[in-house]
Amino acid sequence: MDNQEIENYIAASRIRTGRRRKRDALKQRDRQLLQYNRKRKELWLAWRNRGYTELTPPVMKGYIRCFVLREDVARSRDGDFFRELLKKINTYDYSHRKDFKVKKRRRGRKIHVLREQHLLQPTEYFFKKMKLTPKEVNCFEERIRYCKNGIDQIKYFVVKEPWRFVLQVRPNMVTRQRVVAPELCSAIDQLDNYLKRHQMEHRIWKVTRSQQSSRRRWLPERKDPFKKYTLQQLLQEEWYE
């Protein structure tokens, strides 16, 4: 039998060549890696959704500082309006000190300086996503700051009347804590150590995130000018031309 007849016989029969065996073994290994990856995602999802337990009694953990309406503004006619606006631009700060002071070095000495806190100052991109009403938009003014290179500019928005809001410090009471799941944490560590010890992370990344998908994700989308027309409309236009 010549070589052509041997190849035809192997192709017709169920005998696997050495190359076919290697390819099947690689596919089986990739399937197993995908199972490990799915198992790891399930474990991490269970870890994130492990829930909370109530603390009785609540525990004080430092202090929290945030903005509140001034008393005269809260009693005014526009109190409800500024109260809703404050919910969108309020900021929160936490500290173990009630005076919210931090250490800073001045002329070789360390002194305590009050830590500054401002209302939300969104950039132009996030300002458009805040879904503000026209009346709320009028409460902001546009400003520009320069980057460290001194050339690039960043537009951001600041409240015109910050005097309407004052800072308030109150104890930070913790009323719940995360559920302790040592068995789940141990399962995650065992799987991660197994994958790192056998150097499987790179192959998992290559199987789950191919180069074509990442390249296609970063390429700009090409707009088809004929997409909005049907086939019949295109044929009619070509016929009249």
C-alpha positions in Angstrom: 0.0 0.0 0.0 1.3 3.4 -0.9 1.1 6.5 1.3 -2.1 7.8 -0.3 -3.9 4.5 0.4 -2.6 4.5 4.0 -3.8 8.1 4.6 -7.2 7.2 3.1 -7.5 4.1 5.3 -6.6 6.1 8.4 -9.1 8.8 7.5 -11.9 6.3 6.9 -11.1 4.3 10.1 -11.3 5.5 13.7 -7.6 5.3 14.2 -6.2 8.5 15.6 -2.9 9.9 14.5 -0.3 11.2 16.9 -1.2 14.8 15.9 -4.9 14.1 16.5 -4.2 12.7 19.9 -2.2 15.8 21.0 -4.9 18.1 19.7 -7.6 16.1 21.6 -5.5 16.1 24.8 -5.1 19.9 24.5 -8.8 20.4 24.0 -9.5 18.2 27.0 -7.1 20.2 29.1 -8.7 23.5 28.0 -12.1 22.2 28.9 -10.8 21.3 32.4 -9.3 24.8 32.8 -12.6 26.3 31.8 -14.3 24.3 34.5 -11.8 25.6 37.0 -12.5 29.1 35.9 -16.2 28.7 36.2 -15.8 27.2 39.7 -13.6 30.1 40.8 -16.3 32.6 39.5 -19.0 30.7 41.4 -16.9 30.8 44.6 -16.2 34.5 44.3 -19.8 35.3 43.6 -20.8 33.4 46.7 -18.2 35.3 48.7 -19.5 38.7 47.5 -23.1 37.7 48.3 -22.5 36.1 51.7 -24.7 38.7 53.4 -24.6 40.5 56.7 -25.4 39.8 60.4 -26.9 42.4 62.7 -24.9 43.6 65.6 -26.7 43.9 68.9 -25.8 46.4 70.4 -24.3 48.6 67.6 -20.6 49.3 67.8 -19.1 52.8 67.4 -16.2 52.9 64.9 -14.7 56.4 64.7 -16.6 59.4 63.4 -18.4 60.4 60.1 -18.5 63.9 58.7 -21.0 65.0 56.0 -22.9 68.1 54.9 -26.3 69.1 56.1 -28.6 72.1 55.4 -28.3 75.2 57.5 -31.3 75.6 59.8 -32.4 78.9 58.1 -32.2 77.3 54.6 -34.1 74.1 55.8 -36.9 76.3 57.1 -37.1 78.5 54.0 -39.4 78.0 51.0 -36.8 76.2 49.0 -35.8 73.8 51.7 -37.1 70.7 50.0 -35.3 71.7 46.8 -31.9 72.1 48.4 -32.4 68.9 50.5 -32.9 66.9 47.2 -29.9 68.6 45.7 -27.7 67.8 48.7 -28.5 64.1 48.3 -26.7 64.2 44.9 -23.7 66.2 45.8 -23.0 65.2 49.4 -19.7 63.8 50.4 -18.7 61.6 53.4 -15.5 61.4 55.3 -14.4 59.1 58.1 -11.8 59.5 60.8 -10.8 58.1 64.2 -10.5 61.7 65.5 -13.5 63.8 66.3 -11.8 67.0 65.1 -10.7 65.3 61.7 -7.2 66.6 62.0 -4.2 65.0 60.2 -0.5 65.3 60.8 1.5 67.5 58.3 5.1 68.6 58.4 5.6 72.4 58.5 9.2 73.7 58.6 10.5 70.5 60.0 7.8 70.1 62.6 4.7 67.9 62.6 1.5 69.7 63.4 -2.2 68.8 63.2 -4.1 70.4 60.4 -7.8 70.2 59.8 -8.6 68.0 56.8 -10.6 69.8 54.1 -13.8 68.5 52.8 -15.8 69.9 49.9 -19.1 69.2 48.2 -19.0 67.0 45.1 -17.2 68.7 42.2 -17.9 66.6 39.1 -16.1 66.8 35.9 -18.0 67.6 32.7 -18.4 63.9 31.8 -20.0 62.9 35.2 -21.9 66.2 35.4 -24.0 65.1 32.3 -24.7 61.7 33.9 -26.1 63.1 37.2 -29.5 63.7 35.6 -30.0 67.2 37.1 -33.1 69.3 36.5 -32.6 72.7 34.8 -33.1 74.4 38.1 -30.4 72.3 39.8 -28.0 73.0 36.9 -28.3 76.7 37.5 -26.9 76.1 41.0 -23.5 75.2 39.5 -20.8 77.2 37.9 -18.1 76.0 35.5 -14.4 76.2 36.4 -11.2 75.0 34.8 -8.1 73.5 36.4 -4.9 72.5 34.8 -3.2 69.2 34.9 0.3 68.7 36.3 1.9 69.3 32.9 0.4 72.8 32.9 -1.1 72.3 29.4 -4.2 70.1 29.6 -7.4 71.5 31.0 -10.2 69.8 33.0 -13.6 71.3 33.3 -15.5 70.8 36.5 -18.5 72.3 38.2 -18.8 73.8 41.7 -21.9 74.9 43.7 -22.4 78.6 43.5 -23.7 79.0 47.0 -21.8 76.6 49.3 -22.8 78.6 52.4 -26.2 76.9 52.4 -24.5 73.7 53.5 -22.5 73.1 56.7 -20.4 70.2 58.0 -21.8 68.0 60.7 -19.8 65.4 62.7 -21.5 62.5 64.4 -20.4 59.0 65.7 -20.1 56.3 63.1 -22.3 53.5 64.4 -21.8 50.1 62.8 -25.1 48.1 63.0 -24.1 45.1 60.9 -21.1 43.1 59.8 -20.2 40.6 57.1 -20.9 37.0 57.6 -17.7 35.0 58.4 -17.4 32.1 55.9 -14.1 30.3 56.6 -15.0 27.2 54.5 -15.7 29.4 51.5 -12.6 31.4 52.0 -10.5 28.2 52.3 -12.0 26.8 49.1 -11.1 30.0 47.2 -7.5 29.9 48.5 -7.1 26.2 47.7 -8.2 26.7 44.1 -6.1 29.8 43.6 -3.0 28.1 45.0 -3.6 25.0 42.8 -3.8 27.2 39.6 -0.7 29.2 40.5 1.3 26.2 41.5 0.7 24.4 38.2 1.0 27.7 36.2 -2.5 27.6 34.7 -3.3 31.3 34.9 -1.8 32.2 31.6 -3.6 29.5 29.7 -6.9 30.3 31.3 -6.5 34.0 30.3 -5.6 32.9 26.7 -8.6 30.6 26.4 -11.1 33.0 27.9 -9.8 36.3 26.4 -8.7 35.8 22.8 -6.6 38.4 21.0 -9.4 38.9 18.4 -12.0 39.8 21.0 -9.7 42.3 22.7 -8.6 43.8 19.4 -12.2 44.1 18.3 -13.2 45.7 21.6 -10.7 48.6 21.1 -11.2 49.1 17.4 -13.7 51.9 16.5 -17.0 50.7 15.2 -17.4 51.1 11.5 -20.7 52.6 10.4 -22.3 51.0 7.4 -24.0 53.7 5.2 -26.3 51.2 3.6 -27.5 49.6 6.9 -30.6 51.8 7.2 -31.8 50.8 3.8 -33.6 47.6 2.8 -32.5 45.4 -0.1 -35.5 46.5 -2.1 -34.7 50.2 -1.7 -31.1 49.7 -2.7 -32.2 47.8 -5.8 -34.7 50.5 -6.7 -32.1 53.2 -6.4 -29.7 51.3 -8.6 -32.5 50.7 -11.2 -33.3 54.4 -11.4 -29.7 55.3 -11.8 
